[in-house]
């Protein structure tokens, strides 16, 4: 149940979000925490004391533009661009609420702390997007191993999973560049919903419908675009994978 303090936190977060986006990156932090590492900010946020709001305001300002850029690229097809800002706000509110769950490696310097925190924010973002479609009707695709390769790109974006071989990522990026813009859009939208090991892959029906509308085509043709793009990526891998 949400208490009065939690409601004040949400109201405060919305005010900061509006300030950041209305005034842009020229706005200077109003706190003295600009040089404090991310891990220490999260510890202060987790205490929920008199300093927590100041720590969270600095955390919010530090990451909001980066998170918006990443979420716009990753989720605008699934959500629509108008909902990306709402997602970013909700993710950063969630980060404040769950700051105590972030496990910090004390050996990391400030730069690596920031990378770890941004990977954590990316994971929250992806989970929230998946959750938002949980009760949606789904479209089923036949599984295809090429999307497992493509899922490496998502792993590097969010910092999840096993360490990725840089050459494998390079070949994937090169293969993606051989696709048309439409093919890339379809494959990226499909890959976000990819579940390794599942016998069938499922995409929310609404995402499929929105994708077809964006591309001014039918759902059946989206499937054909997907098949064509997968074949191109697979063939590129076959031609170049022996080089690494």
GUBABA-106946 format. One line per 3 residues: number of its first residue (from 0); their letters; for each residue x, y, z of C-alpha. Coordinates in nm, 2 decimals, decimal comma, padded with zeros to 4 digits, always signed. Layout:
NUM	a	X:Y:Z; ...
This chain:
0	xxx	+00,00:+00,00:+00,00; +00,13:+00,35:-00,09; +00,19:+00,57:+00,21
3	xxx	+00,20:+00,95:+00,23; +00,58:+00,96:+00,21; +00,58:+00,74:-00,11
6	xxx	+00,33:+00,97:-00,27; +00,54:+01,27:-00,19; +00,84:+01,09:-00,35
9	xxx	+00,65:+01,03:-00,67; +00,53:+01,39:-00,68; +00,88:+01,52:-00,62
12	xxx	+01,01:+01,29:-00,90; +00,76:+01,42:-01,15; +00,86:+01,78:-01,07
15	xxx	+01,23:+01,69:-01,13; +01,15:+01,51:-01,46; +00,96:+01,81:-01,59
18	xxx	+01,24:+02,05:-01,49; +01,51:+01,84:-01,67; +01,32:+01,81:-01,99
21	xxx	+01,19:+02,17:-02,00; +01,53:+02,32:-01,93; +01,76:+02,06:-02,09
24	xxx	+02,12:+01,98:-02,00; +02,21:+02,34:-01,94; +02,04:+02,33:-01,60
27	xxx	+02,30:+02,29:-01,32; +02,24:+02,05:-01,02; +02,11:+02,23:-00,72
30	xxx	+02,29:+02,00:-00,48; +02,66:+01,96:-00,38; +02,65:+01,59:-00,48
33	xxx	+02,78:+01,62:-00,84; +03,11:+01,45:-00,77; +02,96:+01,17:-00,55
36	xxx	+02,99:+00,82:-00,71; +02,67:+00,65:-00,81; +02,70:+00,38:-00,55
39	xxx	+02,71:+00,63:-00,27; +02,41:+00,81:-00,42; +02,22:+00,48:-00,41
42	xxx	+02,32:+00,41:-00,05; +02,19:+00,76:+00,04; +01,87:+00,70:-00,15
45	xxx	+01,82:+00,37:+00,02; +01,83:+00,52:+00,37; +01,51:+00,73:+00,30
48	xxx	+01,62:+01,00:+00,53; +01,66:+01,38:+00,50; +01,94:+01,34:+00,25
51	xxx	+01,77:+01,09:+00,03; +01,58:+01,33:-00,19; +01,89:+01,54:-00,26
54	xxx	+02,08:+01,22:-00,35; +01,80:+01,10:-00,58; +01,77:+01,44:-00,75
57	xxx	+02,14:+01,42:-00,84; +02,10:+01,06:-00,95; +01,80:+01,15:-01,16
60	xxx	+01,98:+01,44:-01,34; +02,29:+01,23:-01,40; +02,11:+00,95:-01,58
63	xxx	+01,78:+01,08:-01,72; +01,91:+01,19:-02,06; +02,12:+00,88:-02,12
66	xxx	+01,82:+00,66:-02,02; +01,59:+00,85:-02,24; +01,83:+00,80:-02,54
69	xxx	+01,86:+00,43:-02,48; +01,49:+00,37:-02,42; +01,39:+00,57:-02,72
72	xxx	+01,61:+00,36:-02,94; +01,51:+00,03:-02,78; +01,14:+00,07:-02,70
75	xxx	+00,99:+00,34:-02,93; +00,85:+00,07:-03,16; +00,70:-00,13:-02,88
78	xxx	+00,56:+00,16:-02,68; +00,53:+00,45:-02,92; +00,76:+00,76:-02,88
81	xxx	+00,49:+00,94:-02,67; +00,52:+00,67:-02,40; +00,90:+00,66:-02,38
84	xxx	+00,92:+00,96:-02,15; +00,67:+00,80:-01,91; +00,88:+00,49:-01,91
87	xxx	+01,20:+00,68:-01,82; +01,02:+00,86:-01,54; +00,88:+00,53:-01,40
90	xxx	+01,22:+00,36:-01,42; +01,39:+00,63:-01,22; +01,11:+00,63:-00,97
93	xxx	+01,15:+00,26:-00,94; +01,53:+00,31:-00,89; +01,46:+00,54:-00,60
96	xxx	+01,21:+00,29:-00,45; +01,44:-00,01:-00,49; +01,78:+00,16:-00,43
99	xxx	+01,85:-00,08:-00,15; +01,84:-00,38:-00,39; +02,13:-00,26:-00,59
102	xxx	+02,44:-00,46:-00,50; +02,76:-00,26:-00,54; +03,10:-00,41:-00,61
105	xxx	+03,32:-00,19:-00,38; +03,62:-00,25:-00,60; +03,48:-00,05:-00,89
108	xxx	+03,59:+00,30:-00,96; +03,34:+00,58:-01,03; +03,33:+00,52:-01,41
111	xxx	+03,26:+00,14:-01,37; +03,01:+00,21:-01,10; +02,82:+00,43:-01,35
114	xxx	+02,83:+00,16:-01,61; +02,70:-00,09:-01,36; +02,42:+00,14:-01,25
117	xxx	+02,32:+00,21:-01,61; +02,31:-00,16:-01,68; +02,08:-00,20:-01,37
120	xxx	+01,86:+00,08:-01,50; +01,84:-00,09:-01,84; +01,73:-00,41:-01,68
123	xxx	+01,46:-00,23:-01,49; +01,35:-00,07:-01,82; +01,33:-00,40:-02,01
126	xxx	+01,14:-00,57:-01,72; +00,89:-00,28:-01,70; +00,82:-00,30:-02,08
129	xxx	+00,77:-00,67:-02,06; +00,54:-00,63:-01,77; +00,33:-00,37:-01,95
132	xxx	+00,24:-00,63:-02,21; +00,19:-00,93:-01,98; -00,18:-00,96:-02,03
135	xxx	-00,17:-00,88:-02,40; -00,27:-01,13:-02,67; +00,05:-01,27:-02,83
138	xxx	+00,15:-01,35:-03,19; +00,36:-01,67:-03,21; +00,67:-01,71:-03,43
141	xxx	+00,87:-02,01:-03,51; +01,20:-02,01:-03,32; +01,51:-01,92:-03,51
144	xxx	+01,86:-01,94:-03,38; +01,97:-01,62:-03,55; +01,78:-01,42:-03,29
147	xxx	+02,00:-01,57:-03,02; +02,29:-01,41:-03,19; +02,10:-01,08:-03,21
150	xxx	+02,02:-01,10:-02,84; +02,39:-01,04:-02,78; +02,32:-00,68:-02,89
153	xxx	+02,06:-00,64:-02,62; +02,30:-00,79:-02,36; +02,57:-00,54:-02,44
156	xxx	+02,32:-00,26:-02,43; +02,20:-00,35:-02,08; +02,50:-00,52:-01,94
159	xxx	+02,33:-00,85:-01,87; +02,42:-01,21:-01,94; +02,76:-01,37:-02,00
162	xxx	+03,06:-01,16:-02,13; +03,02:-01,11:-02,50; +03,29:-01,17:-02,76
165	xxx	+03,36:-00,83:-02,92; +03,42:-00,99:-03,26; +03,08:-01,16:-03,25
168	xxx	+02,91:-00,83:-03,17; +03,11:-00,66:-03,45; +02,99:-00,92:-03,71
171	xxx	+02,64:-00,88:-03,58; +02,65:-00,50:-03,62; +02,80:-00,54:-03,97
174	xxx	+02,52:-00,79:-04,06; +02,25:-00,55:-03,93; +02,40:-00,27:-04,16
177	xxx	+02,33:-00,49:-04,46; +01,95:-00,48:-04,39; +01,72:-00,21:-04,51
180	xxx	+01,57:+00,03:-04,25; +01,24:-00,16:-04,25; +01,42:-00,50:-04,20
183	xxx	+01,62:-00,36:-03,91; +01,31:-00,22:-03,74; +01,13:-00,55:-03,77
186	xxx	+01,43:-00,76:-03,65; +01,50:-00,53:-03,35; +01,14:-00,53:-03,25
189	xxx	+01,13:-00,91:-03,27; +01,46:-00,96:-03,09; +01,36:-00,76:-02,79
192	xxx	+01,10:-01,03:-02,71; +01,33:-01,32:-02,79; +01,34:-01,58:-02,51
195	xxx	+01,65:-01,81:-02,54; +01,56:-02,18:-02,54; +01,19:-02,13:-02,60
198	xxx	+01,04:-02,36:-02,87; +00,82:-02,08:-03,00; +00,88:-01,70:-02,98
201	xxx	+00,59:-01,47:-02,90; +00,53:-01,11:-02,98; +00,25:-00,90:-02,83
204	xxx	-00,03:-00,86:-03,08; -00,04:-00,48:-03,02; +00,33:-00,45:-03,10
207	xxx	+00,28:-00,64:-03,42; -00,02:-00,42:-03,51; +00,18:-00,10:-03,43
210	xxx	+00,48:-00,23:-03,63; +00,26:-00,30:-03,93; +00,10:+00,05:-03,90
213	xxx	+00,44:+00,22:-03,88; +00,56:+00,04:-04,18; +00,23:+00,09:-04,37
216	xxx	+00,20:-00,28:-04,44; +00,02:-00,59:-04,32; +00,11:-00,82:-04,03
219	xxx	+00,16:-01,10:-04,29; +00,42:-00,88:-04,47; +00,59:-00,80:-04,14
222	xxx	+00,64:-01,18:-04,10; +00,79:-01,20:-04,45; +01,02:-00,90:-04,37
225	xxx	+01,13:-01,08:-04,06; +01,20:-01,41:-04,25; +01,40:-01,21:-04,51
228	xxx	+01,61:-01,02:-04,26; +01,69:-01,33:-04,05; +01,81:-01,50:-04,37
231	xxx	+02,04:-01,21:-04,46; +02,19:-01,20:-04,11; +02,24:-01,57:-04,10
234	xxx	+02,41:-01,57:-04,44; +02,64:-01,29:-04,33; +02,74:-01,48:-04,02
237	xxx	+02,81:-01,79:-04,23; +03,04:-01,59:-04,46; +03,23:-01,41:-04,19
240	xxx	+03,22:-01,61:-03,87; +03,52:-01,82:-03,96; +03,73:-01,50:-03,97
243	x	+03,71:-01,46:-03,59
